[in-house]
Amino acid sequence: MHMKAVTEGLRALMYTSAWYIDMANHGPEANSEKYHDLLDLHIPICKAFGTDQGFDVARTGIQVLGGVGFTKHFPLEQNIRDQKIGSIYEGTNGIQALDLVGRKFTSKKGQLLKVLEKELCWFDNEK
Amino acid sequence: MLDMMGDVLCCFYLLKQAETAQKKWKGMITQTVSPEELLAENQDAQFYWNKVRTVEYYVWSVLPRALSNAKTIKNANLSPLNACL
């Protein structure tokens, strides 16, 4: 269930980020800056959180099968090795985290976080 | 911090999914079929039911680690910097 929930959460994050990219580049001009701001926060999270959690899901997959899951009899051990590089290339995850707090939080005098906060009030605005 | 934000954002989008799934599930129930019968046969019903259960799991059993990350950040312990090389 943990693997299912995390995978579905990550997919929702990725699809929403992809939608933000479309809205930022091909949507109405007025909203373009807002979506670029949201993307600036979402992209490092997609990369670093996605790869870290993906590795954890692969690890759990092997754990669930036990000793035989560890062997080449199953494709899972290939998954875990393929997934490990994800947290290393295209911007190592530690650097992504430093960039998120050091640059993204401080850029435009904290505007990125304000835009995100407005988005997260979606449920309040529904009523 | 990044892990914490990731958990919160994933949960937020999952909650949006759960809201839609719950509405669709409620829509299927109002016809004269009981939930158990619906779950036994209808694949869509199973999907909506399981989506809400998945999000319930995420909120109660995965999200608390964001709170523990917040506590760790607030502790702001500098011991790695004070260790001697």
Backbone of each chain as ProteinMPNN parsed JSONL, in Angstrom:
{"seq_chain_A": "MHMKAVTEGLRALMYTSAWYIDMANHGPEANSEKYHDLLDLHIPICKAFGTDQGFDVARTGIQVLGGVGFTKHFPLEQNIRDQKIGSIYEGTNGIQALDLVGRKFTSKKGQLLKVLEKELCWFDNEK", "coords_chain_A": {"N_chain_A": [[0.849, -1.204, 0.0], [2.005, 1.152, 0.748], [3.85, 1.509, -1.332], [2.072, 1.795, -3.47], [0.607, 4.131, -2.73], [2.613, 6.119, -2.575], [3.631, 6.026, -5.199], [1.338, 6.807, -6.669], [0.95, 9.364, -5.608], [3.32, 10.634, -6.461], [2.991, 10.46, -9.236], [0.77, 12.149, -9.54], [1.952, 14.561, -8.793], [3.905, 14.854, -10.842], [2.323, 14.941, -13.222], [0.793, 17.226, -12.706], [2.831, 19.149, -12.613], [3.705, 18.995, -15.259], [1.445, 19.984, -16.513], [1.521, 22.585, -15.512], [3.772, 23.453, -16.911], [2.806, 23.478, -19.532], [0.781, 25.434, -19.23], [2.326, 27.624, -18.503], [3.906, 28.105, -20.761], [2.19, 28.028, -22.97], [-0.237, 29.004, -22.262], [-2.648, 31.585, -21.24], [-1.204, 34.869, -21.376], [-1.297, 36.449, -19.077], [-1.277, 34.759, -16.88], [1.146, 33.569, -17.022], [3.47, 34.241, -15.544], [2.798, 33.456, -12.956], [2.578, 30.643, -13.243], [5.181, 30.042, -14.024], [6.489, 30.722, -11.658], [5.382, 28.817, -9.876], [6.384, 26.533, -11.097], [9.146, 26.847, -10.715], [9.401, 26.128, -8.073], [8.323, 23.565, -8.14], [9.895, 21.969, -9.852], [12.577, 21.242, -8.789], [11.591, 19.723, -6.671], [10.11, 17.687, -7.949], [12.215, 16.346, -9.249], [14.169, 15.648, -7.172], [12.668, 14.64, -4.938], [11.098, 12.802, -6.312], [13.021, 10.955, -7.364], [14.329, 10.065, -5.028], [12.167, 8.887, -3.58], [11.358, 7.045, -5.466], [13.504, 5.258, -5.521], [13.214, 4.267, -2.961], [10.758, 2.978, -3.189], [11.44, 0.959, -5.013], [13.261, -0.413, -3.451], [11.605, -1.3, -1.378], [10.041, -3.018, -2.878], [11.816, -5.151, -3.436], [12.31, -5.962, -0.83], [9.844, -6.94, -0.037], [9.643, -9.311, -1.46], [11.597, -10.829, -0.339], [14.359, -13.11, 0.145], [14.577, -14.337, -2.418], [13.828, -12.266, -4.048], [16.026, -10.702, -4.179], [17.701, -11.93, -5.923], [18.827, -12.547, -9.327], [16.798, -13.819, -10.52], [14.399, -12.485, -10.409], [13.229, -9.398, -11.922], [13.582, -7.25, -10.241], [15.978, -6.472, -8.94], [17.441, -5.293, -10.916], [15.88, -3.072, -11.377], [16.306, -1.586, -9.016], [18.963, -0.898, -9.215], [19.001, 0.541, -11.591], [17.436, 2.65, -10.787], [18.91, 3.916, -8.844], [20.748, 5.689, -9.975], [19.192, 7.812, -10.556], [18.976, 9.628, -8.421], [21.354, 10.872, -8.579], [22.394, 11.799, -11.124], [21.684, 14.628, -13.399], [21.686, 16.777, -11.619], [22.49, 16.46, -8.462], [20.728, 15.165, -5.629], [21.138, 16.339, -3.083], [22.211, 18.826, -3.776], [20.058, 19.855, -5.206], [18.288, 20.23, -3.1], [19.628, 22.165, -1.578], [19.604, 24.236, -3.448], [16.881, 24.699, -3.626], [16.174, 25.78, -1.078], [18.102, 27.776, -0.729], [18.126, 29.376, -3.082], [15.571, 29.386, -4.423], [13.658, 29.918, -2.385], [14.445, 32.443, -1.564], [14.384, 34.013, -3.791], [12.958, 36.745, -5.702], [12.021, 38.069, -3.428], [10.678, 36.146, -1.762], [8.412, 35.608, -3.225], [7.752, 33.303, -4.61], [6.968, 31.38, -2.739], [4.685, 32.607, -1.757], [2.989, 32.489, -3.945], [2.692, 29.735, -4.175], [1.415, 29.198, -1.758], [-1.04, 30.404, -2.189], [-2.055, 28.705, -4.158], [-2.303, 26.35, -2.67], [-4.446, 26.933, -1.099], [-6.666, 26.005, -2.313], [-8.772, 24.249, -1.543], [-10.041, 25.727, 0.472], [-10.995, 27.85, -1.048], [-12.881, 26.631, -2.571], [-15.302, 26.413, -1.183]], "CA_chain_A": [[0.0, 0.0, 0.0], [2.914, 2.308, 0.784], [4.373, 1.695, -2.686], [0.969, 2.295, -4.313], [0.259, 5.504, -2.365], [3.706, 7.014, -2.947], [3.683, 6.087, -6.667], [0.231, 7.625, -7.174], [1.231, 10.757, -5.232], [4.367, 11.164, -7.334], [2.418, 10.653, -10.572], [-0.05, 13.361, -9.494], [2.899, 15.681, -8.774], [4.535, 14.986, -12.164], [1.335, 15.376, -14.214], [0.445, 18.617, -12.438], [3.964, 19.971, -13.042], [3.682, 19.034, -16.724], [0.353, 20.898, -16.857], [2.021, 23.937, -15.248], [4.676, 23.812, -18.011], [1.96, 23.853, -20.676], [0.103, 26.699, -18.943], [3.309, 28.708, -18.461], [4.447, 28.399, -22.082], [1.175, 28.127, -24.028], [-1.5, 29.482, -21.722], [-2.823, 33.042, -21.303], [-0.01, 35.624, -20.96], [-1.459, 37.035, -17.742], [-0.964, 33.765, -15.851], [2.417, 32.906, -17.319], [4.459, 34.411, -14.473], [2.376, 32.633, -11.815], [2.924, 29.245, -13.483], [6.643, 29.923, -13.972], [6.851, 30.723, -10.238], [5.04, 27.508, -9.318], [7.306, 25.541, -11.661], [10.461, 26.999, -10.084], [9.389, 25.332, -6.846], [7.959, 22.163, -8.375], [10.866, 21.159, -10.602], [13.525, 20.512, -7.932], [10.89, 18.717, -5.855], [9.842, 16.551, -8.833], [13.443, 15.591, -9.508], [14.826, 15.071, -6.002], [11.728, 13.816, -4.188], [10.7, 11.691, -7.176], [14.044, 9.917, -7.457], [14.528, 9.471, -3.702], [11.042, 8.007, -3.253], [11.37, 5.939, -6.427], [14.47, 4.28, -5.039], [12.638, 3.633, -1.78], [9.714, 2.048, -3.657], [12.125, -0.211, -5.574], [13.836, -1.143, -2.315], [10.499, -1.993, -0.709], [9.642, -4.123, -3.742], [12.713, -6.285, -3.203], [12.131, -6.406, 0.552], [8.6, -7.705, 0.054], [9.826, -10.663, -1.999], [12.53, -11.582, 0.49], [15.646, -13.551, -0.387], [14.56, -14.612, -3.86], [13.706, -10.976, -4.739], [17.368, -10.155, -4.269], [18.447, -12.642, -6.956], [18.545, -12.15, -10.716], [15.602, -14.539, -10.951], [13.384, -11.458, -10.601], [13.802, -8.18, -12.519], [13.576, -6.124, -9.312], [17.294, -5.959, -8.554], [17.831, -4.389, -11.997], [15.136, -1.832, -11.123], [16.873, -0.787, -7.941], [20.233, -0.337, -9.689], [18.682, 1.58, -12.566], [16.821, 3.78, -10.111], [19.847, 4.608, -7.961], [21.405, 6.785, -10.681], [18.25, 8.928, -10.629], [19.227, 10.632, -7.394], [22.722, 11.362, -8.722], [22.61, 12.658, -12.288], [20.763, 15.739, -13.631], [21.582, 17.597, -10.408], [22.435, 15.568, -7.311], [19.586, 15.569, -4.8], [21.54, 17.275, -2.033], [22.346, 20.154, -4.388], [18.699, 20.315, -5.501], [17.696, 20.705, -1.85], [20.287, 23.433, -1.24], [19.13, 25.251, -4.387], [15.487, 25.01, -3.29], [16.091, 26.664, 0.077], [19.001, 28.916, -0.858], [17.794, 30.303, -4.172], [14.144, 29.497, -4.763], [12.908, 30.561, -1.307], [14.826, 33.834, -1.378], [14.27, 34.812, -5.016], [11.781, 37.624, -5.816], [11.597, 38.39, -2.057], [9.728, 35.173, -1.224], [7.151, 35.581, -3.971], [7.419, 31.944, -5.059], [6.22, 30.708, -1.682], [3.355, 33.212, -1.645], [2.168, 31.954, -5.041], [2.375, 28.342, -3.817], [0.442, 29.209, -0.666], [-2.35, 30.69, -2.779], [-2.519, 27.482, -4.814], [-2.658, 25.34, -1.677], [-5.718, 27.288, -0.473], [-7.693, 25.596, -3.272], [-9.93, 23.674, -0.866], [-10.771, 26.804, 1.144], [-11.686, 28.677, -2.027], [-13.981, 25.855, -3.151], [-16.552, 26.748, -0.503]], "C_chain_A": [[0.878, 1.244, 0.0], [3.443, 2.595, -0.61], [3.312, 2.311, -3.59], [0.72, 3.769, -4.034], [1.345, 6.48, -2.818], [3.78, 7.152, -4.471], [2.574, 6.976, -7.202], [0.425, 9.091, -6.814], [2.252, 11.389, -6.159], [3.83, 11.395, -8.747], [1.58, 11.924, -10.61], [0.84, 14.596, -9.54], [3.471, 15.924, -10.158], [3.545, 15.514, -13.195], [0.953, 16.837, -13.995], [1.577, 19.543, -12.87], [4.0, 20.091, -14.553], [2.587, 19.989, -17.196], [0.771, 22.342, -16.632], [2.942, 24.392, -16.381], [3.856, 24.257, -19.219], [1.303, 25.204, -20.447], [1.091, 27.859, -18.968], [3.729, 29.112, -19.869], [3.368, 28.646, -23.129], [-0.163, 28.614, -23.526], [-1.608, 30.985, -21.867], [-1.613, 33.768, -20.723], [-0.082, 36.074, -19.518], [-1.026, 36.059, -16.649], [0.43, 33.201, -15.962], [3.407, 33.025, -16.167], [4.112, 33.531, -13.275], [2.795, 31.177, -12.018], [4.428, 29.038, -13.526], [7.117, 29.898, -12.526], [6.571, 29.367, -9.605], [6.02, 26.449, -9.814], [8.674, 25.611, -11.009], [10.542, 26.216, -8.787], [9.162, 23.855, -7.139], [9.084, 21.351, -8.987], [11.915, 20.498, -9.708], [12.848, 19.449, -7.082], [10.576, 17.487, -6.699], [11.083, 15.7, -8.981], [13.921, 14.892, -8.251], [13.888, 14.163, -5.223], [11.326, 12.594, -4.999], [11.735, 10.582, -7.196], [14.301, 9.264, -6.11], [13.431, 8.477, -3.376], [10.99, 6.824, -4.198], [12.335, 4.852, -5.997], [13.916, 3.534, -3.845], [11.555, 2.631, -2.167], [10.361, 0.796, -4.227], [12.701, -1.073, -4.457], [12.763, -1.929, -1.586], [10.047, -3.19, -1.532], [10.496, -5.356, -3.526], [12.478, -6.856, -1.817], [10.923, -7.32, 0.678], [8.79, -9.142, -0.436], [10.817, -11.488, -1.199], [13.778, -12.007, -0.253], [15.644, -13.729, -1.891], [14.43, -13.309, -4.658], [15.052, -10.349, -5.013], [18.139, -10.754, -5.441], [18.032, -12.168, -8.344], [17.339, -12.879, -11.291], [14.457, -13.57, -11.225], [14.013, -10.203, -11.188], [14.004, -7.048, -11.522], [14.964, -5.585, -9.003], [17.851, -5.048, -9.661], [17.158, -3.034, -11.814], [15.861, -0.954, -10.135], [18.188, -0.164, -8.404], [19.987, 0.761, -10.706], [18.188, 2.834, -11.873], [17.841, 4.566, -9.299], [20.495, 5.797, -8.647], [20.509, 8.02, -10.713], [18.54, 10.016, -9.623], [20.595, 11.275, -7.545], [22.873, 12.262, -9.94], [21.492, 13.675, -12.461], [20.596, 16.593, -12.383], [21.388, 16.721, -9.192], [21.429, 16.098, -6.299], [19.943, 16.526, -3.672], [21.652, 18.694, -2.561], [20.97, 20.719, -4.731], [18.067, 20.903, -4.247], [18.297, 22.041, -1.443], [19.785, 24.555, -2.135], [17.715, 25.672, -4.044], [15.439, 26.037, -2.161], [16.903, 27.928, -0.15], [18.59, 29.903, -1.923], [16.307, 30.485, -4.35], [13.358, 30.212, -3.669], [13.206, 32.051, -1.232], [14.596, 34.677, -2.628], [12.96, 35.59, -5.028], [11.171, 37.931, -4.451], [10.49, 37.456, -1.569], [8.432, 35.069, -2.001], [6.73, 34.166, -4.359], [6.575, 31.223, -4.023], [4.819, 31.285, -1.546], [2.436, 32.655, -2.722], [1.746, 30.524, -4.718], [1.301, 28.297, -2.748], [-0.955, 29.471, -1.208], [-2.916, 29.444, -3.457], [-3.021, 26.473, -3.811], [-3.943, 25.676, -0.945], [-6.894, 26.879, -1.345], [-8.954, 25.073, -2.591], [-10.733, 24.733, -0.115], [-11.601, 27.576, 0.138], [-12.875, 27.967, -2.652], [-15.317, 26.236, -2.541], [-16.971, 28.14, -0.958]], "O_chain_A": [[0.566, 2.248, -0.64], [3.492, 3.747, -1.042], [3.594, 3.221, -4.371], [0.628, 4.574, -4.961], [1.045, 7.537, -3.374], [3.969, 8.255, -4.985], [2.812, 7.805, -8.08], [0.107, 9.972, -7.612], [2.088, 12.528, -6.595], [4.163, 12.393, -9.386], [1.649, 12.692, -11.57], [0.532, 15.565, -10.235], [3.523, 17.067, -10.613], [3.869, 16.424, -13.958], [0.805, 17.599, -14.951], [1.322, 20.608, -13.431], [4.291, 21.163, -15.083], [2.776, 20.719, -18.168], [0.441, 23.224, -17.425], [2.915, 25.557, -16.776], [4.158, 25.269, -19.851], [1.264, 26.035, -21.354], [0.745, 28.958, -19.401], [3.893, 30.297, -20.158], [3.596, 29.393, -24.081], [-1.133, 28.638, -24.283], [-0.778, 31.61, -22.528], [-1.058, 33.347, -19.708], [0.925, 36.087, -18.81], [-0.48, 36.466, -15.623], [0.864, 32.438, -15.098], [4.101, 32.064, -15.834], [4.992, 32.936, -12.653], [3.305, 30.541, -11.095], [4.918, 27.986, -13.116], [8.034, 29.151, -12.186], [7.411, 28.826, -8.885], [6.438, 25.576, -9.054], [9.305, 24.581, -10.769], [11.6, 25.7, -8.428], [9.734, 22.991, -6.475], [9.225, 20.167, -8.682], [12.138, 19.295, -9.842], [13.434, 18.403, -6.799], [10.75, 16.361, -6.233], [11.024, 14.477, -8.855], [14.068, 13.67, -8.246], [14.258, 13.04, -4.88], [11.222, 11.49, -4.465], [11.393, 9.407, -7.063], [14.475, 8.048, -6.036], [13.709, 7.357, -2.947], [10.623, 5.72, -3.793], [12.026, 3.664, -6.095], [14.109, 2.326, -3.714], [11.438, 1.568, -1.558], [9.895, -0.314, -3.965], [12.638, -2.302, -4.508], [12.973, -3.084, -1.216], [9.711, -4.241, -0.986], [9.982, -6.471, -3.441], [12.447, -8.073, -1.634], [10.953, -8.327, 1.386], [8.185, -10.073, 0.094], [10.879, -12.708, -1.353], [14.207, -11.328, -1.186], [16.588, -13.327, -2.57], [14.866, -13.242, -5.807], [15.211, -9.568, -5.95], [19.116, -10.168, -5.907], [17.023, -11.482, -8.51], [16.908, -12.597, -12.409], [13.65, -13.779, -12.131], [15.201, -9.957, -10.983], [14.532, -5.997, -11.885], [15.13, -4.379, -8.822], [18.637, -4.141, -9.383], [17.76, -1.988, -12.056], [16.026, 0.247, -10.348], [18.501, 0.967, -8.034], [20.667, 1.787, -10.701], [18.478, 3.948, -12.308], [17.661, 5.765, -9.085], [20.771, 6.809, -8.002], [20.994, 9.14, -10.877], [18.374, 11.198, -9.921], [20.971, 12.127, -6.74], [23.412, 13.363, -9.831], [20.476, 13.611, -11.77], [19.501, 17.083, -12.107], [20.274, 16.281, -8.906], [21.286, 17.308, -6.123], [19.163, 17.416, -3.334], [21.247, 19.649, -1.898], [20.732, 21.916, -4.57], [17.398, 21.935, -4.304], [17.581, 22.946, -1.015], [19.563, 25.676, -1.678], [17.369, 26.849, -4.151], [14.746, 27.049, -2.269], [16.459, 29.025, 0.19], [18.681, 31.114, -1.727], [15.824, 31.615, -4.422], [12.484, 31.026, -3.971], [12.331, 32.842, -0.879], [14.606, 35.906, -2.559], [11.969, 35.158, -4.44], [9.952, 38.043, -4.324], [9.484, 37.913, -1.027], [7.455, 34.507, -1.507], [5.542, 33.852, -4.432], [5.602, 30.546, -4.355], [3.869, 30.557, -1.255], [1.262, 32.38, -2.471], [0.6, 30.138, -4.949], [0.387, 27.474, -2.807], [-1.931, 28.863, -0.767], [-4.108, 29.158, -3.347], [-4.031, 25.809, -4.042], [-4.492, 24.827, -0.244], [-8.009, 27.358, -1.138], [-10.068, 25.403, -2.998], [-11.96, 24.658, -0.063], [-12.752, 27.922, 0.403], [-13.773, 28.608, -3.197], [-16.324, 26.371, -3.236], [-18.003, 28.648, -0.521]]}, "seq_chain_B": "MLDMMGDVLCCFYLLKQAETAQKKWKGMITQTVSPEELLAENQDAQFYWNKVRTVEYYVWSVLPRALSNAKTIKNANLSPLNACL", "coords_chain_B": {"N_chain_B": [[13.81, 19.558, 4.172], [13.098, 19.671, 1.496], [12.063, 17.103, 1.192], [9.902, 17.292, 2.907], [8.315, 19.267, 1.674], [7.788, 17.895, -0.678], [6.234, 15.693, 0.231], [3.99, 17.102, 1.186], [3.031, 18.42, -1.121], [2.497, 16.221, -2.864], [0.507, 15.001, -1.335], [-1.448, 16.98, -1.358], [-2.214, 17.061, -4.101], [-3.125, 14.459, -4.308], [-5.304, 14.612, -2.579], [-7.013, 16.211, -4.066], [-7.56, 14.386, -6.081], [-8.87, 12.474, -4.542], [-11.173, 13.801, -3.795], [-12.587, 14.009, -6.219], [-12.852, 11.259, -6.747], [-14.412, 10.437, -4.588], [-16.786, 11.84, -5.05], [-17.623, 10.612, -7.441], [-17.953, 8.01, -6.533], [-20.032, 8.325, -4.657], [-22.004, 9.055, -6.445], [-22.365, 6.628, -7.792], [-23.469, 5.064, -5.805], [-26.049, 6.014, -5.214], [-27.883, 4.872, -6.922], [-30.022, 1.894, -6.822], [-28.189, -0.002, -5.458], [-26.193, -1.963, -3.32], [-23.206, -1.039, -1.479], [-21.423, -3.249, -1.193], [-22.165, -5.072, -3.21], [-21.668, -3.469, -5.39], [-18.881, -3.126, -5.235], [-18.092, -5.728, -5.638], [-18.575, -6.305, -8.324], [-18.3, -4.075, -10.112], [-15.787, -2.514, -11.903], [-15.018, 0.174, -12.084], [-16.112, 1.181, -9.751], [-14.574, -0.173, -7.881], [-12.112, 1.012, -8.445], [-12.551, 3.746, -7.696], [-13.17, 3.48, -4.961], [-10.774, 2.288, -4.007], [-8.992, 4.35, -4.627], [-9.749, 6.369, -2.84], [-9.153, 5.032, -0.469], [-6.391, 4.761, -0.758], [-5.542, 7.437, -0.642], [-6.37, 8.011, 1.918], [-4.594, 6.374, 3.317], [-2.184, 7.678, 2.624], [-2.468, 10.2, 3.857], [-2.698, 9.573, 6.633], [-0.63, 7.756, 7.245], [1.723, 8.359, 5.866], [2.153, 11.112, 5.607], [2.725, 12.056, 8.294], [5.513, 11.902, 8.485], [6.376, 14.253, 7.404], [5.83, 16.083, 9.392], [7.645, 15.229, 11.282], [9.987, 15.799, 9.944], [9.79, 18.579, 9.952], [10.083, 19.13, 12.659], [12.702, 18.276, 13.002], [14.052, 20.161, 11.433], [13.456, 22.485, 12.843], [14.798, 21.962, 15.187], [17.418, 22.537, 14.457], [20.123, 21.668, 14.747], [23.626, 21.927, 15.153], [25.635, 20.049, 15.226], [27.119, 18.475, 13.234], [28.77, 20.427, 12.16], [30.342, 21.104, 14.25], [31.925, 18.978, 14.808], [35.215, 17.531, 14.992], [37.7, 17.5, 12.406]], "CA_chain_B": [[12.84, 20.587, 3.727], [12.569, 19.285, 0.2], [11.217, 15.92, 1.423], [8.677, 17.75, 3.548], [7.496, 19.913, 0.647], [7.343, 16.858, -1.605], [5.121, 14.972, 0.845], [2.809, 17.959, 1.272], [2.477, 18.639, -2.461], [1.91, 14.96, -3.326], [-0.734, 14.777, -0.598], [-2.423, 17.961, -1.826], [-2.773, 16.627, -5.384], [-3.892, 13.242, -4.039], [-6.587, 14.992, -1.99], [-7.867, 16.63, -5.18], [-8.016, 13.143, -6.728], [-9.804, 11.794, -3.652], [-12.442, 14.52, -3.84], [-13.278, 13.545, -7.43], [-13.193, 9.841, -6.611], [-15.516, 10.323, -3.628], [-18.011, 12.285, -5.719], [-18.029, 9.572, -8.391], [-18.407, 6.848, -5.752], [-21.348, 8.675, -4.136], [-22.897, 8.991, -7.594], [-22.709, 5.239, -8.116], [-24.218, 4.459, -4.699], [-27.444, 6.456, -5.097], [-28.761, 3.883, -7.555], [-30.411, 0.928, -5.787], [-27.227, -1.1, -5.33], [-25.452, -1.8, -2.065], [-21.762, -0.887, -1.701], [-20.702, -4.524, -1.33], [-22.433, -5.597, -4.55], [-20.987, -2.588, -6.334], [-17.456, -3.411, -5.191], [-17.812, -7.083, -6.114], [-18.649, -6.47, -9.776], [-18.007, -2.919, -10.947], [-14.355, -2.168, -11.849], [-14.894, 1.605, -11.808], [-16.391, 1.372, -8.326], [-13.377, -0.621, -7.158], [-11.07, 2.02, -8.629], [-12.824, 4.937, -6.877], [-13.052, 3.08, -3.56], [-9.361, 2.112, -3.69], [-8.32, 5.651, -4.684], [-9.975, 7.061, -1.569], [-8.399, 4.313, 0.575], [-4.973, 5.085, -0.937], [-5.287, 8.781, -0.136], [-6.489, 7.904, 3.379], [-3.317, 5.852, 3.789], [-1.129, 8.692, 2.489], [-2.643, 11.261, 4.853], [-2.503, 9.138, 8.01], [0.554, 6.93, 7.489], [2.92, 8.834, 5.174], [2.324, 12.541, 5.871], [3.355, 12.396, 9.577], [6.969, 12.086, 8.426], [6.627, 15.671, 7.12], [5.86, 16.754, 10.689], [8.907, 14.915, 11.973], [11.023, 16.597, 9.255], [9.672, 19.968, 10.42], [10.679, 19.188, 14.001], [14.155, 18.166, 12.84], [14.562, 21.447, 10.942], [13.367, 23.479, 13.918], [15.867, 21.703, 16.154], [18.55, 23.312, 13.935], [21.311, 21.238, 15.468], [24.835, 22.179, 14.355], [26.709, 19.121, 15.624], [28.073, 18.084, 12.187], [29.748, 21.49, 11.917], [31.213, 21.225, 15.419], [32.799, 17.81, 14.958], [36.566, 17.872, 14.536], [38.08, 16.704, 11.259]], "C_chain_B": [[12.224, 20.172, 2.394], [11.652, 18.071, 0.327], [9.876, 16.325, 1.995], [7.747, 18.384, 2.513], [6.962, 18.884, -0.343], [6.151, 16.099, -1.07], [3.852, 15.809, 0.842], [2.191, 18.168, -0.108], [1.819, 17.382, -3.005], [0.564, 14.741, -2.652], [-1.814, 15.726, -1.074], [-3.053, 17.514, -3.136], [-3.572, 15.339, -5.221], [-5.246, 13.573, -3.439], [-7.546, 15.488, -3.064], [-8.428, 15.394, -5.886], [-9.079, 12.461, -5.885], [-11.161, 12.466, -3.678], [-13.251, 14.076, -5.055], [-13.733, 12.108, -7.28], [-14.379, 9.668, -5.679], [-16.844, 10.748, -4.269], [-18.522, 11.202, -6.654], [-18.588, 8.354, -7.654], [-19.809, 7.107, -5.231], [-22.377, 8.592, -5.252], [-23.301, 7.577, -7.934], [-23.598, 4.63, -7.06], [-25.692, 4.794, -4.77], [-28.404, 5.588, -5.903], [-29.002, 2.759, -6.567], [-29.488, -0.286, -5.766], [-26.473, -0.896, -4.035], [-23.962, -1.696, -2.361], [-21.043, -2.206, -1.942], [-20.894, -5.097, -2.724], [-21.653, -4.806, -5.591], [-19.507, -2.935, -6.411], [-17.151, -4.775, -5.792], [-17.735, -7.139, -7.631], [-18.017, -5.334, -10.554], [-16.549, -2.479, -10.793], [-14.142, -0.691, -11.536], [-15.103, 1.87, -10.327], [-15.187, 0.958, -7.493], [-12.277, 0.433, -7.242], [-11.297, 3.211, -7.715], [-12.658, 4.626, -5.394], [-11.581, 2.98, -3.165], [-8.593, 3.422, -3.741], [-8.493, 6.374, -3.363], [-9.207, 6.375, -0.444], [-6.903, 4.642, 0.483], [-4.654, 6.447, -0.353], [-5.408, 8.793, 1.389], [-5.176, 7.393, 3.964], [-2.243, 6.927, 3.745], [-1.237, 9.735, 3.594], [-2.251, 10.77, 6.246], [-1.176, 8.433, 8.23], [1.805, 7.388, 6.773], [3.209, 10.285, 5.546], [2.956, 12.862, 7.224], [4.87, 12.547, 9.492], [7.322, 13.516, 8.028], [6.691, 16.457, 8.425], [7.173, 16.475, 11.405], [10.067, 15.635, 11.3], [11.003, 18.036, 9.735], [10.332, 20.118, 11.791], [12.198, 19.144, 13.917], [14.745, 19.502, 12.393], [14.547, 22.469, 12.072], [14.428, 23.244, 14.977], [17.155, 22.415, 15.776], [19.851, 22.955, 14.635], [22.555, 21.352, 14.59], [25.953, 21.195, 14.644], [27.619, 18.679, 14.485], [29.145, 19.139, 11.941], [30.754, 21.592, 13.066], [32.114, 20.032, 15.617], [34.191, 18.151, 14.416], [36.931, 16.944, 13.386], [39.385, 15.979, 11.567]], "O_chain_B": [[11.018, 20.295, 2.179], [10.61, 17.995, -0.324], [8.839, 15.778, 1.622], [6.554, 18.086, 2.472], [5.822, 18.985, -0.796], [5.175, 15.872, -1.785], [2.769, 15.308, 0.538], [0.971, 18.104, -0.258], [0.716, 17.444, -3.547], [-0.406, 14.345, -3.3], [-2.975, 15.334, -1.188], [-4.273, 17.57, -3.289], [-4.575, 15.138, -5.905], [-6.235, 12.906, -3.739], [-8.747, 15.227, -2.996], [-9.605, 15.349, -6.243], [-10.061, 11.936, -6.41], [-12.19, 11.795, -3.594], [-14.446, 13.801, -4.948], [-14.86, 11.766, -7.638], [-15.259, 8.848, -5.941], [-17.879, 10.114, -4.066], [-19.716, 10.901, -6.664], [-19.565, 7.745, -8.09], [-20.683, 6.247, -5.333], [-23.492, 8.116, -5.039], [-24.444, 7.332, -8.321], [-24.41, 3.759, -7.373], [-26.524, 3.955, -4.425], [-29.601, 5.559, -5.616], [-28.284, 2.653, -5.572], [-29.904, -1.418, -6.01], [-26.145, 0.238, -3.685], [-23.498, -2.207, -3.38], [-20.156, -2.285, -2.791], [-19.941, -5.552, -3.357], [-21.069, -5.358, -6.524], [-18.937, -3.029, -7.498], [-16.09, -4.974, -6.384], [-16.947, -7.904, -8.187], [-17.295, -5.559, -11.525], [-16.119, -2.114, -9.698], [-13.209, -0.331, -10.818], [-14.388, 2.663, -9.715], [-14.818, 1.632, -6.531], [-11.597, 0.717, -6.256], [-10.375, 3.655, -7.032], [-12.074, 5.417, -4.653], [-11.174, 3.508, -2.13], [-7.638, 3.603, -2.985], [-7.539, 6.926, -2.815], [-8.668, 7.045, 0.437], [-6.229, 4.786, 1.502], [-3.65, 6.621, 0.337], [-4.657, 9.487, 2.074], [-4.698, 7.906, 4.976], [-1.478, 7.086, 4.697], [-0.234, 10.114, 4.199], [-1.546, 11.473, 6.969], [-0.636, 8.51, 9.334], [2.878, 6.851, 7.045], [4.361, 10.654, 5.773], [3.672, 13.859, 7.319], [5.466, 13.237, 10.32], [8.442, 13.961, 8.278], [7.495, 17.379, 8.563], [7.744, 17.355, 12.049], [11.02, 16.04, 11.965], [12.054, 18.654, 9.909], [11.04, 21.09, 12.053], [12.899, 19.854, 14.639], [15.786, 19.931, 12.89], [15.501, 23.228, 12.244], [14.912, 24.19, 15.599], [17.906, 22.851, 16.648], [20.594, 23.836, 15.067], [22.549, 20.933, 13.433], [27.111, 21.476, 14.336], [28.815, 18.511, 14.723], [30.273, 18.819, 11.566], [31.865, 22.093, 12.892], [32.98, 20.049, 16.491], [34.327, 18.958, 13.496], [36.545, 15.775, 13.364], [39.895, 15.24, 10.724]]}, "name": "protein", "num_of_chains": 2, "seq": "MHMKAVTEGLRALMYTSAWYIDMANHGPEANSEKYHDLLDLHIPICKAFGTDQGFDVARTGIQVLGGVGFTKHFPLEQNIRDQKIGSIYEGTNGIQALDLVGRKFTSKKGQLLKVLEKELCWFDNEKMLDMMGDVLCCFYLLKQAETAQKKWKGMITQTVSPEELLAENQDAQFYWNKVRTVEYYVWSVLPRALSNAKTIKNANLSPLNACL"}
